[in-house]
Amino acid sequence: MKPLVTVIEPEGPQEWFAALNEIAEVKFFSPRGPVRAAEIDGILAGSAAVVITSATAVSNDQLLAATGLKLIAKCGGPPSNIDVEYAARCGVAVSCVPGANTTTIAEYTVMLIIAALRRFDLQLPVVRRGGWRSSDSLLGHDLRDATVGIVGLGAIGREVLDRLVPFGCRLLVYSPHARGRRPDDGRFSFVETLEEMLPQCDAVTLHCRVNETTRGFFDERLFKMMKAGSVFVNTARGALVDERALARALENGPLSAAAVDVFQIEPPQSQNPLLRCGSALLTPHSAGWTVEALRRECGGAVDSVLAFFADKTIPGLLNEDYIRHLR
């Protein structure tokens, strides 16, 4: 009897997952809204492996209860809503597809930085309304010679930096993790603290992972340190930012605009204060959403499942320790 593999919220057509049919019974679960915990309970109870996206969270209690689950294969980068180490203790392998959407998100981030500096959202409807530019409206700011702060220099942060260099902007990087391992190369400068960096920046872009230290760390205190008229961009994770503090920084200063692709709750609920901010450019977690990136993500997850059931090395495995705790 073939094991059951469930693809939760598939990011592409079923034919992208066709190779799984050779080794498993494959089911697809496509909810109309956010996936409910009770739905995850049922899926995990019957599945030997699941393919997920960043929208799916699996709690420690669910991992413990899912005694037949062997593998969680995430499309895209490492999951921020699964305790990978605890999964290992439950005998569950967790994999991801590193690099599948890194360039895609970096390109989108640079686009949002420019869009926020130039207030592209305000430009779009003008001609349709019969309007035009004037000397006192629709004036944006150049990226050239601007100071851009990059918070986090992981894979995506590095690609954002590489793509910003040709624009001729001054680049400051806050990344305690990377600072001791990567020297300045003349294209950017490390700073020791956010307190040092934020007052200098015309734009700040966030590229951190979510952990106990960074969860909600970009708060009112940090926003108040930012330069008057600066812009803020988040294509990383919504959990990194206090959304109410960001809304106040947009409404009362010092920010002139923010571009936000990720939210604490997705889709954002009607009470989210950012929805009422006219200077917030909001996009639906689409920084990594291209045909090419999704094919890479789905293909990588499929490869992980095939390797697992063939007893081969699992691409993108995040918790090698799982094998000591197989149930």
Disulfide bonds with the S-S distance in Angstrom:
none
